[in-house]
């Protein structure tokens, strides 16, 4: 029997093909190239998930992961190769549970899934025993589905056509003309409330996949129990996903439906033939941005207006007229900073940067610590500050003693951490201490709660940053 292989990356890590072969991944360059192409086409969007790079110095190719966390499969000759990517800030942490729990908490917050803290801890514990990140998503699916079904299955009106001895609904005259006159039943079409609808068929198919492929007994057990809710639901039909439309009755199924679609496209066909199965990947940029936004909003409360992705004026005066004249564009749309804060004293920008500030210099054979990843981040910050008429705060992930720990902790920031551009515009470069998540910073019921001990200090700093320090 061919043994399955699990290849583990941390974000932005790379593995040479020679090492992959030593791990049992006997894929040629064209096969790996096809894998990268499929994954990026499905999950890439604005961000690359994987890339193949050639090192002239080492004279070999490397498979590199980028800034997304998740998993994908390559199935070949009956063997399943799982490529999984974990959050980089926890790369040196010997306890995988902290890395996975951090990721799940952010996913829970930004996607509004409302999975309980105890359930997230249980998922992290289970992962620490098996190391299968794909099983996390399967277990998450049955948990979300169970919560959505607690109020009952979704039922909607559907049309039924049949021959009936009672006239009801609409009489189908085109079929009536073809019936022998001695037949007492007539063809009719009428509406009834049905469980067999596109949404339920998608949910059922995803549940079938989870129950039949999950390695975790708890997932299979809960999933098997939930199958009883879909007894009256038929098999998935072509185009069902595109026919799902949410309303006030089905809105509670939106998150679980999105995960169901990912499961159907990402898991189907394991062991059937050689193929790439795209799995599920989530951009950590977006999750970290959501964490920063919700934290600032929780800290400032009613003291300031906190908005995400608010459009700013164009950088170029009369840009639209010039673009129309030249039939070309400076950029795609106006600037969209991550967070704009408006308080009584003024305004400022918050930009979250999910980046490592440790850069390896190949020509010198050493790593250097930086305060911003790229100088372009400073140029962007300055431009945003001038457009909004205030200062700007850059926030990077931080983990004491392990990751970006040389930049100040956001939750301990003070006047000493405020810098100035050449013209006096305010700037702060701070780190969101990730070890506080789950302790001083708790994610509960789709929102962030910050402990009183650190909330007041951060609130004072942010409000003072609005005005003159």
N, C-alpha and C positions, 0 to 999 in steps of 0.2 A: 504493500500500500504506500502511495506517495505521501510524504509528510508535508503538511502546510508550513509556510514560512511567514514570519512577521518581521518587517523591516521598520525600525523605529527611528524617526527623525525628531529633532527639535527645530522650531522655526529657524530658517536661514542656515540650517546645517547642510552639509553635503557629504556624500559617501561615494568613494571611487568605485568604478565598475569592478575592479579586481576584488575589492572587499565584498561587494554584493555577490559575486560568484562564490566567494568563500562562505557566505551565509546561505547558499543554496539557491540564489536567484540567477539561474542560468539563462538570462535573456540577452539576445543580441542587441547591438546598437539600434537597428531599425525597430525592433520590438519595443525597446525602452522609449525611443523617439515617438512611436505611435501612442504609447501610454501617456506621455507628457502632453502630446497634442490633444488627445481626447479629454484629459482632465482639465486642461486650460480652457478648452472650448466650452465645457459644461459649467465649470466653476470660476473661471478666471475673471471675467468682467473687466474691472479696472485693474485688477491685481493678478499677477502670475502666481500659480500654485506650485508648479514644479518647472524646472528647466534642466537641460543637459548642457554642461559646459566642458570645454576642453582646456586642459592645463599643458601648455608647451613645456613647462619645466618638468612636470611629472610624466608627460607623454601618455596621458590617458584621460578618459572622460569621467566626469562626476555627475551624479544626480543630485540636484540641489532643491531643497524645500524653501518656500518663501513664507510670507506672512499670513498663512491660513492654517487653522487647526482642524483636523478631521482624518479621514481615511479613504482609501480606494483599493480596489482589487485588480490583480491580473490573474486570470485563470488560464492555465496552460497544461495540457496533458493530464488533466484530472487533479492538478495541484493548485491550491489557492495561495497566492502571494498577497499579503496584506501590507500596504504601505500606510503607516500612520504617522501623523505629525502632532507633537505636543507643544504647549507654550514654552518659549525660550527662557523667560525669566527664571524658571524653576529647573533649568537644565542641570545645575550642580546640586540640587536638593535630592538627598537620598530617598526621600519619601514621596513617591509618585502621587499619593493621595492629595497632597496640597496642590500640585499642578492641575490635576483633573478637577478638583473641587472648585478651584479658582475659575477655570474655564466654564464649568457648569453654572456657577453663580452668575457670571457675566452673561451667558447665554439665556439664563432664566430671567435676568433683568431686562436685557435689551429686546428680547423676543416676547416679553410679557407672558411667560408660560406658567407662572405662579405654582411652581413645584416647591413643596415645603422644604425647609432647611434640613429636617431629619431625613427626608427622602434623598436629598442630594448627598448627605453624608453616607447613607447606605450605598448609593451608587458608587461613590468614591472607594468605599471599603471593598465592594465587590470587584471593582476594577483592579485594586491593588493585589488581589488574589489571582487574577487571570491575565491582566495586561492587554485586554482586548477593547480598544476604544470603540469599535463598531458596536459592541454589545451595549455600551452606554446609550447610544441612540435608540436601539431596539427597546431597551428597558424604559427610556424616557417616553417612547411612543405609547407603550401600554399604560404608563402612569397618566399621561395626558388624556388618553382616550377614556380611561376609567373616570377621571374627573368630569370630562365632558358628558359622559353617559349617565352620570349620577342624577341628572335632571331628566333622563329618558332619552331614547333615540330621536333623531330628527325625522319628522314626518312632513311630507308636502303633497300637494295635489298632483295627481297623475291621471292620464287618460287611459281608459280601458276600452278595447273593442271586442265585442262578442255577439253571438247570436242569442237573443233573449225572447222569451215568451211574453215579456212585459215591456211595453214601450217606455223607455227612459232615455234621458239625454237627447242626443241627435240621431235621427234615423239616417243611415248611410244609403242614400238612394242609388248610387252607382252599383253597390253590391245587391241591393234589393231587386234591381232589374234582372239580375242573373239567377235569382232564386226560383225554383219551381213553385207554382201557385199553391200546391198542396202543403208546403212547409208552413207550420204554424209559428216558428220562431223567425224573428226579423233581426237584421244586423243593426247594432246601435253602437254609439260611442258616448261614454259618460265619464265624469270626473269623480275620483275617490281619493281619500287620504291614504298615502302609500309609504311604507318604509323602503321599498325597492326604488330608490332614486339615485342619481349620479353621485351625490356626496357619500351616501352610505356604501355604495359599491366600491368607491375608492378606499374608504376607511377599512372595509372588510378585506379587500385584496392585500393591503399593507399588513393587516393583522395576520392574515394567513402566512405571509412571508416571514414575519417575526416569529410566529409560533413554530414554524417548521425549520427555521435556521438558527434560532438562538441557542447558545451554549449554556445560558444561565437558567437554572431550574425555576427560580422565582419569576423570571420573565415568561417562560413557557406556561407556568401555572396560572398566572394572572391573565395572560393572553387567551388561554384555553377557556377560562371562565367568561371572558368578554365575548367569545365567539357566539355564545347563546343569544346575545343581543341582535345578531344579524341572521337569524334563522330565516326570516322572510325576505332577505336581501339576495338578489341574484348575482351572477358573476360579473366582473368588470367588463364594460363594453367600450369599444373604440370611441374616443372623444368624450368620455365621461368627465375627465378633469376639466375640460374647457367649458362644459355645460354647468359647472357648479357656480351658483350665484348666491352670495351671502345676504342674509336679512337679519332682522332682530331675533328671529328664532334659531337661526343656524350660526350666528356670530361666535358662539362659544366653541364651535368646532374649527375656527379659522386656523389656529396654531397647529392643532393636531392634523388638520388637512394638509398644511404645508409640509409637515414632517412625513406624512403618508406619501405624498408625491415624491419626496426625496428617497424614501425607502423603496418605492416601486421602481424608480429609475436606477437606483444605486445598488440594489441587492439581487434583482431578478437574474436568474440564469447561472448561478454558481454551480460549477461542476458539469455544465452541459457541453461546453465547447470552449476553444481558445478565444478569449475576449477580455476587453477592459470593462470593468464595472466601476462607474464613477464615484460610488459611495456618497459621502457627505463632507463638505468642507465649509468652514465658517471663517470669514475674514476677521482677524483679531483687531485690525484697525478700527472697524466699526464697533466691536464690542467694547474696546477701551474708550473710544470716543463717547459711547453711551454711558459708561461708568463715570467718566469725568463730568458729563452734563448732569446726570442725576445727582451726583454728589454735590455739585455747586448749587443746584436748585434746592436740595435738602438743607444745605447749610444756610443759605440766604433767606429761604422762606419768603415771607411777605416784605422783606426789606429791600428787594430789588426785583426787576423783571429779568428773567433768564430765558433766552431763546436760542434754539438750535438751528443751525443752517439758515441764518437770516441773510438775505441778499443785500450786498453793499453796492454803492455806486460804482460805475465803471472806472477803471484806473486812468483812462484816457478821456480828456474832455472832447466832446463832440465826436465820440468814437463811432456812433451809429451812422452819422452822415458820411464820415470818411470811409467806413466799411462798405456802405452802399455805393459810394463813388468808385471804389476799387474792386468791388465784388469779391471781397475777401474779409476774413475775420481776424481780429487780434487774439481772441480766445473764445471758448465755448461758454457763453453766459457770463454773468457778473460774478465777482468774488463771493464765495460762500464760506465764511469762517465757521468753525465748529460751534462756538458759543459766543453770543453777544450778551453782555450784562449791562443793564441800564439802572442806575440808582440816582438818588437825589443830587449827588455831587458831579455826576458825569457818566461816562461809559467806558468800557474796556472789552477787549477781545481775549478769549481763551482758545488756544489751539492745542489739541492733544496730538502727540507724536509717538506712535508706538514703534520706537526704534531703540536699538542698542547704541550706547555712546562709547563703546569700546571698539576701536578700529585697528585692524591688523595691517601693518605696513610690510608688504612682502619684500620690498627692496632692502629693508632694514632688519627684517626678521624679528620684529617686536610689535607689541600692541601699545597703543596710546589712548589715554582717556580724553574724551572731548566733552564740551558743554552743549554743543548742538551737533547733530549728525552731519549736516551739510550747511555750508554758508548760505545756500539758497533759502533755508528755513528762517534765517535772520532777515533776509531781504523781504520775504513774504510777510513776516511779522511786522516789519516796519511799515510796509505798504498798507496792511490792514489797520495798523494803529492810526496812520494819517487819515485813512478813509473814515474811520469811526470817530476820530477826534478824541482819542484817549490813549491808554497804554495797552500792553499786550502781555499775556502770561503764556509761556510755553510749558506744557506738562508732559513729561516722559514717564514711563513705568520705572519703578525703583524697587529694589529688594535689598535690605540692609545686609552688607557684607558680601553680596553675590552679584548684584546687577545694578548698574548705574548708581551705585551707592555714594558717589562723590558729589552728586548734586543735592541741594537742600530738600528736606522732606516738606511736601506741600502743607502737611498738618502742623508743622512747626515753623512755618515761614513768618518772617518779621521784616521790619524796615531795613535790616542789614542785607536782605536778599533782593532788594529792589535796585536794579541797574538803570542806566540812562543811555539812550542812543546819543549820537554826537550833537543833536539839537535839543536834548533834554527830554525826549519822549521816553516814557517809562517802559521798562522791560523786566520780567522776572522769568528765570529758568528754574523750574521746580520738578520734583519727582513725586509721583503718586506711590506711596509706600504700600506695596501689594500685601505685605504681611498683616496689614490692618483689616483687610477684607475678611469678614467672618468674626472679627473681634470688635474693634472700635467702629468699624463701618460694617453694618449689617444690611443684607439684601433680603427684604421681606415683603411679600404680597405685591411684587412688581415695583417696588420703590426702594430707595436707599435711606437708611436711618443711621445718623452719625451720633456717637455718644456725646453727652454734654461736656465731658472732659476736654475734648478737642474741638468741638463744634464752635464754641464761642471765640476761641483764639483765631480759627480760620475765618470766621465771619468778620471779625474786626479787621483782619488783614485785607480781606477782599473789599470791604467797604472803604477802607482807607486808601486802597489802591485806586478807587474810583476818583478820589480827590487828590489833594496835595499831601504828601507825607513829610 
